[in-house]
Amino acid sequence: MAAKVEVLETDITTLEVDAIANAANTQLAHGGGVAGAISRAGGAEVQRESDRRAPIGLGAAVETTAGEMPSRWVIHAATMELGGPTSADIIRRATASTLWKAEELGAKSLALVPIGTSALDPDTTIPLDRTASPYDVVEAFSDLSTTIDHIDTAQLASSFETLSQTFADTPDDVRTSLQGLARLSQTISSRDAQLQQLLTATKSVTQVLADRSGEFTKLILDSNTLLQEVQARRQLIDAILANTQRLSVQLSGLVADNSKALTPALQQLSTVTDILEQNRQNLGQTVEKLAPFVRVFTNTLGNGRWFDGFVHNLIPGALGSILCGGAAQTPLPVGCSSGGNG
């Protein structure tokens, strides 16, 4: 049957289990804390039997009666000298001794109380180096390969054959089962080479996995970092969506509050765009014909803060002849030539 692990927030002295664990001192003097609670709940017999078993070494474990408690045993594991300090190594050894003692007693259920070198801050994460995997696939396959390497398949087949012959006169259902075991052993023996090859390949694969454990660990850590970044970005996106929703509410309120003023403005803007669309061709021609004027006007103003101009026939021809003809001075007036004509 598979092992079952339960995490409970309860009084360990009330559990109906085969054994409960107690973190004790080497003198098994159960004064305070969980040890004192166990001693009081179990009655005087727990402390009397503890006195007979004490002292024990650091990391060692012994069992006593559970007294008046519903469990059968109390397994006391020494995690410190009386009044002295403890350490992670001592606690590790004491916990292992507790499990071995429970197995030695044949206990099918065991209640443990979390213990440590000091109180754990609920806001602090348990360090990775203080955790361990309960099942290592690489080690399991390596051990399986090593174990099967030492199996004598021929001897195993012979043993099953002998067992089948020994039970030859048994009832048909039992004999049929044993014959099936014999055929299974023969099949295993005949496929010995293939099985050896398969297990060798499995061992090689597990060894590669073991050699690449550092890379797998880094990959998992990088994945964890990526997930943290995705979570952070997810929170940012949630904040943006929330702010956008609030902005939408504000804009809706703004439009609702100013609808009377915005409606005429939008209507007038529509009228202006209609007029511009109707005069699109005229506007194009205006721009096209404006270009020569701008060019000439720009050249005219190129002399500075003034511009030159010439108006043809501004002075009538007869008056011009008189002015130029009676002009004997030098230089001649502007607009007169040396022939007397303007």
VEXDREN-2710 file (C-alpha; in Angstrom, 1 decimal):
% VEXDREN-2710
k/r/px/py/pz
1/MET/0.0/0.0/0.0
2/ALA/1.3/3.4/-0.9
3/ALA/2.4/5.7/1.9
4/LYS/0.0/8.5/2.8
5/VAL/1.1/11.9/4.2
6/GLU/-1.3/14.3/5.9
7/VAL/-0.6/17.8/7.2
8/LEU/-2.8/18.6/10.2
9/GLU/-3.1/21.5/12.6
10/THR/-4.1/19.7/15.7
11/ASP/-3.1/18.4/19.1
12/ILE/-0.7/15.6/18.6
13/THR/-1.6/14.0/21.9
14/THR/-5.2/13.3/20.6
15/LEU/-4.2/11.5/17.4
16/GLU/-5.2/7.8/17.1
17/VAL/-1.9/6.6/15.5
18/ASP/0.6/3.9/16.3
19/ALA/3.3/6.3/17.4
20/ILE/3.9/10.0/18.0
21/ALA/7.3/11.6/17.9
22/ASN/8.8/13.8/20.7
23/ALA/11.8/16.1/20.4
24/ALA/13.4/15.5/23.7
25/ASN/16.7/16.1/25.5
26/THR/19.3/13.5/26.3
27/GLN/18.0/13.1/29.9
28/LEU/14.4/12.6/28.6
29/ALA/13.3/15.2/31.1
30/HIS/9.9/16.3/29.7
31/GLY/9.5/19.8/31.2
32/GLY/8.0/22.2/28.7
33/GLY/6.9/22.7/25.1
34/VAL/5.6/19.7/23.2
35/ALA/7.5/17.3/25.4
36/GLY/5.8/18.6/28.5
37/ALA/2.3/18.5/26.8
38/ILE/3.0/14.8/25.8
39/SER/4.1/14.0/29.4
40/ARG/1.0/15.6/30.9
41/ALA/-1.4/14.0/28.5
42/GLY/0.1/10.5/28.8
43/GLY/0.3/10.6/32.6
44/ALA/3.1/9.8/35.1
45/GLU/4.0/6.5/33.4
46/VAL/5.5/8.3/30.4
47/GLN/8.0/10.2/32.5
48/ARG/8.7/7.1/34.7
49/GLU/9.5/4.9/31.7
50/SER/11.6/7.8/30.2
51/ASP/13.6/8.0/33.4
52/ARG/14.4/4.3/33.1
53/ARG/15.6/4.6/29.5
54/ALA/17.6/7.8/30.0
55/PRO/20.2/9.0/29.2
56/ILE/20.4/8.6/25.4
57/GLY/22.9/10.0/22.9
58/LEU/22.3/13.1/20.7
59/GLY/20.4/12.0/17.6
60/ALA/19.3/8.7/19.2
61/ALA/15.7/7.6/19.7
62/VAL/13.9/5.3/22.2
63/GLU/10.3/4.4/22.7
64/THR/8.1/4.5/25.7
65/THR/4.4/3.8/26.4
66/ALA/1.9/6.5/25.4
67/GLY/0.2/6.1/28.7
68/GLU/-3.3/7.6/28.6
69/MET/-3.0/8.9/25.1
70/PRO/-4.8/7.0/22.2
71/SER/-1.4/6.2/20.5
72/ARG/0.6/3.0/21.3
73/TRP/4.1/4.5/21.7
74/VAL/5.9/7.8/22.1
75/ILE/9.3/7.8/20.3
76/HIS/11.6/10.2/22.0
77/ALA/14.5/11.5/19.9
78/ALA/17.3/13.5/21.6
79/THR/17.8/16.8/19.7
80/MET/19.8/18.6/22.5
81/GLU/21.5/18.2/25.8
82/LEU/19.4/19.3/28.8
83/GLY/19.3/23.1/28.5
84/GLY/21.8/23.1/25.6
85/PRO/21.7/24.2/22.0
86/THR/20.9/22.1/18.9
87/SER/21.9/22.1/15.3
88/ALA/20.5/21.1/11.9
89/ASP/22.7/18.1/11.8
90/ILE/21.5/16.8/15.2
91/ILE/17.9/17.4/14.2
92/ARG/18.5/15.5/10.9
93/ARG/20.0/12.5/12.8
94/ALA/17.2/12.6/15.4
95/THR/14.5/12.6/12.7
96/ALA/16.2/9.6/10.9
97/SER/16.4/7.7/14.2
98/THR/12.7/8.3/14.8
99/LEU/11.8/6.8/11.4
100/TRP/14.0/3.8/12.0
101/LYS/12.6/3.2/15.4
102/ALA/9.0/3.4/14.0
103/GLU/9.9/0.8/11.4
104/GLU/11.6/-1.4/14.1
105/LEU/8.4/-1.2/16.2
106/GLY/6.2/-2.1/13.1
107/ALA/4.3/1.2/13.4
108/LYS/2.0/1.7/10.5
109/SER/1.3/5.3/11.3
110/LEU/3.5/8.0/12.8
111/ALA/2.8/11.6/13.9
112/LEU/5.6/14.1/13.7
113/VAL/5.8/17.6/15.0
114/PRO/7.9/20.1/12.9
115/ILE/11.2/20.9/14.8
116/GLY/14.1/23.2/14.0
117/THR/17.0/25.1/15.4
118/SER/14.8/28.2/15.9
119/ALA/11.3/29.5/15.1
120/LEU/10.6/30.0/11.4
121/ASP/9.5/33.4/10.3
122/PRO/6.2/32.8/8.4
123/ASP/7.2/35.5/5.8
124/THR/10.6/33.7/5.1
125/THR/10.9/31.1/2.4
126/ILE/12.5/27.8/3.5
127/PRO/16.0/27.7/1.9
128/LEU/16.4/25.2/-0.9
129/ASP/19.5/23.6/0.8
130/ARG/17.2/22.6/3.6
131/THR/14.9/20.6/1.4
132/ALA/15.3/17.2/-0.2
133/SER/13.6/15.2/-2.9
134/PRO/11.9/12.1/-1.4
135/TYR/12.4/10.1/-4.6
136/ASP/15.3/10.4/-7.0
137/VAL/14.5/8.7/-10.4
138/VAL/18.2/8.6/-11.4
139/GLU/19.2/6.8/-8.2
140/ALA/16.2/4.4/-8.5
141/PHE/17.1/3.3/-12.0
142/SER/20.8/3.1/-11.2
143/ASP/20.0/0.8/-8.2
144/LEU/17.6/-1.2/-10.3
145/SER/20.2/-1.8/-13.0
146/THR/22.8/-2.7/-10.4
147/THR/20.5/-5.1/-8.6
148/ILE/19.4/-6.9/-11.8
149/ASP/23.0/-7.2/-12.9
150/HIS/23.6/-9.6/-9.9
151/ILE/20.5/-11.7/-10.6
152/ASP/21.3/-15.2/-11.8
153/THR/18.5/-15.7/-14.3
154/ALA/19.3/-19.3/-14.9
155/GLN/19.1/-20.1/-11.2
156/LEU/15.9/-18.0/-11.0
157/ALA/14.3/-20.1/-13.8
158/SER/15.4/-23.3/-12.1
159/SER/14.0/-22.2/-8.8
160/PHE/10.6/-21.5/-10.4
161/GLU/10.7/-24.9/-12.2
162/THR/11.4/-26.7/-8.9
163/LEU/8.6/-24.8/-7.2
164/SER/6.3/-25.8/-10.0
165/GLN/7.2/-29.5/-9.7
166/THR/6.9/-29.4/-5.9
167/PHE/3.3/-28.2/-6.2
168/ALA/2.5/-30.6/-9.0
169/ASP/-0.1/-32.4/-6.9
170/THR/-1.8/-29.3/-5.6
171/PRO/-5.3/-28.2/-6.8
172/ASP/-5.6/-27.1/-10.4
173/ASP/-5.9/-23.4/-9.7
174/VAL/-2.7/-23.3/-7.6
175/ARG/-0.8/-25.6/-10.1
176/THR/-1.9/-23.4/-13.0
177/SER/-0.5/-20.3/-11.2
178/LEU/2.8/-22.0/-10.5
179/GLN/3.1/-23.2/-14.1
180/GLY/2.5/-19.6/-15.2
181/LEU/5.4/-18.5/-12.9
182/ALA/7.6/-21.2/-14.5
183/ARG/6.8/-20.0/-18.0
184/LEU/7.5/-16.4/-16.9
185/SER/10.9/-17.4/-15.5
186/GLN/11.8/-19.3/-18.7
187/THR/10.8/-16.2/-20.7
188/ILE/13.0/-14.0/-18.5
189/SER/15.9/-16.5/-18.8
190/SER/15.5/-16.7/-22.6
191/ARG/15.4/-12.9/-22.9
192/ASP/18.4/-12.4/-20.6
193/ALA/20.6/-10.8/-23.3
194/GLN/17.9/-8.3/-24.4
195/LEU/17.1/-7.5/-20.7
196/GLN/20.8/-6.9/-20.0
197/GLN/21.1/-4.7/-23.0
198/LEU/18.0/-2.7/-22.1
199/LEU/19.1/-2.2/-18.5
200/THR/22.6/-1.2/-19.6
201/ALA/21.1/1.4/-21.9
202/THR/18.8/2.6/-19.1
203/LYS/21.8/2.9/-16.8
204/SER/23.6/5.0/-19.5
205/VAL/20.6/7.3/-19.8
206/THR/20.4/7.8/-16.1
207/GLN/24.1/8.5/-15.9
208/VAL/23.7/11.1/-18.6
209/LEU/20.9/12.7/-16.7
210/ALA/23.0/12.6/-13.5
211/ASP/25.9/14.3/-15.4
212/ARG/23.5/16.9/-16.8
213/SER/21.8/17.6/-13.4
214/GLY/23.4/21.0/-13.2
215/GLU/22.1/22.0/-16.6
216/PHE/18.6/20.7/-15.7
217/THR/18.7/22.7/-12.5
218/LYS/19.7/25.8/-14.3
219/LEU/16.9/25.2/-16.9
220/ILE/14.4/24.9/-14.1
221/LEU/15.7/28.0/-12.3
222/ASP/15.6/30.0/-15.6
223/SER/12.0/28.8/-16.2
224/ASN/11.2/30.0/-12.7
225/THR/12.7/33.4/-13.5
226/LEU/10.7/33.6/-16.8
227/LEU/7.5/32.7/-15.0
228/GLN/8.2/35.5/-12.4
229/GLU/8.8/38.0/-15.3
230/VAL/5.6/36.9/-17.0
231/GLN/3.8/37.3/-13.7
232/ALA/5.2/40.8/-13.3
233/ARG/4.2/41.7/-16.9
234/ARG/0.8/40.3/-16.2
235/GLN/0.4/42.6/-13.3
236/LEU/1.5/45.5/-15.5
237/ILE/-1.0/44.6/-18.2
238/ASP/-3.7/44.3/-15.5
239/ALA/-2.9/47.8/-14.3
240/ILE/-2.9/49.2/-17.9
241/LEU/-6.3/47.6/-18.5
242/ALA/-7.7/49.0/-15.2
243/ASN/-6.4/52.5/-16.0
244/THR/-7.8/52.2/-19.5
245/GLN/-11.2/51.3/-18.1
246/ARG/-11.1/54.3/-15.8
247/LEU/-10.1/56.6/-18.7
248/SER/-13.0/55.2/-20.7
249/VAL/-15.4/56.0/-17.8
250/GLN/-14.0/59.6/-17.6
251/LEU/-14.3/60.2/-21.4
252/SER/-17.8/58.9/-21.3
253/GLY/-18.6/61.3/-18.6
254/LEU/-16.9/64.2/-20.4
255/VAL/-18.9/63.5/-23.6
256/ALA/-22.1/63.2/-21.6
257/ASP/-21.5/66.5/-19.8
258/ASN/-20.5/68.4/-22.9
259/SER/-22.8/66.9/-25.5
260/LYS/-24.9/70.1/-26.0
261/ALA/-21.7/72.1/-26.7
262/LEU/-20.0/69.5/-28.8
263/THR/-22.9/68.7/-31.1
264/PRO/-23.1/72.1/-32.8
265/ALA/-19.3/72.3/-33.1
266/LEU/-19.2/68.9/-34.8
267/GLN/-22.1/69.9/-37.1
268/GLN/-20.3/73.1/-38.1
269/LEU/-17.0/71.2/-38.7
270/SER/-19.0/68.9/-41.0
271/THR/-20.3/71.9/-42.9
272/VAL/-16.8/73.3/-43.4
273/THR/-15.4/69.9/-44.7
274/ASP/-18.3/69.7/-47.1
275/ILE/-17.5/73.2/-48.5
276/LEU/-13.8/72.3/-48.8
277/GLU/-14.7/69.1/-50.6
278/GLN/-17.0/71.0/-53.1
279/ASN/-14.2/73.5/-53.9
280/ARG/-11.4/70.9/-54.1
281/GLN/-10.8/71.6/-57.8
282/ASN/-10.8/75.4/-57.4
283/LEU/-8.4/75.2/-54.5
284/GLY/-6.1/73.1/-56.7
285/GLN/-6.2/75.6/-59.5
286/THR/-5.5/78.5/-57.1
287/VAL/-2.4/76.9/-55.7
288/GLU/-1.2/76.0/-59.2
289/LYS/-1.6/79.6/-60.6
290/LEU/-0.3/81.2/-57.4
291/ALA/3.1/79.7/-58.0
292/PRO/4.3/82.0/-60.9
293/PHE/3.1/85.1/-59.0
294/VAL/5.0/84.0/-55.9
295/ARG/8.2/83.4/-57.9
296/VAL/8.1/86.9/-59.6
297/PHE/7.1/88.7/-56.4
298/THR/10.0/87.0/-54.6
299/ASN/12.5/88.1/-57.3
300/THR/11.1/91.6/-57.1
301/LEU/11.7/91.9/-53.4
302/GLY/15.2/90.4/-53.7
303/ASN/16.9/93.8/-53.6
304/GLY/16.1/94.6/-50.0
305/ARG/13.4/96.5/-48.2
306/TRP/12.2/98.0/-51.4
307/PHE/11.3/96.9/-55.0
308/ASP/11.9/98.3/-58.5
309/GLY/9.0/98.9/-60.8
310/PHE/8.5/100.1/-64.5
311/VAL/5.3/101.4/-65.9
312/HIS/5.4/101.7/-69.7
313/ASN/4.2/105.0/-71.3
314/LEU/3.6/106.6/-67.9
315/ILE/4.6/110.1/-69.4
316/PRO/2.8/111.1/-72.7
317/GLY/4.9/111.1/-75.8
318/ALA/4.7/114.9/-76.7
319/LEU/5.5/116.0/-73.1
320/GLY/8.4/113.7/-73.1
321/SER/9.8/115.2/-76.3
322/ILE/9.6/118.7/-74.9
323/LEU/11.4/117.7/-71.7
324/CYS/14.1/115.8/-73.5
325/GLY/14.5/118.4/-76.4
326/GLY/14.9/121.4/-74.1
327/ALA/17.3/119.6/-71.9
328/ALA/20.8/120.7/-72.9
329/GLN/22.3/119.8/-69.6
330/THR/24.5/116.8/-69.0
331/PRO/23.7/114.3/-67.9
332/LEU/20.4/113.9/-69.6
333/PRO/17.2/113.6/-67.6
334/VAL/16.1/110.1/-66.8
335/GLY/14.1/108.6/-69.7
336/CYS/15.8/110.9/-72.4
337/SER/18.2/109.6/-75.0
338/SER/21.0/111.6/-76.8
339/GLY/18.7/111.9/-79.8
340/GLY/16.2/114.1/-78.0
341/ASN/13.5/111.4/-77.9
342/GLY/12.2/109.9/-74.7
END
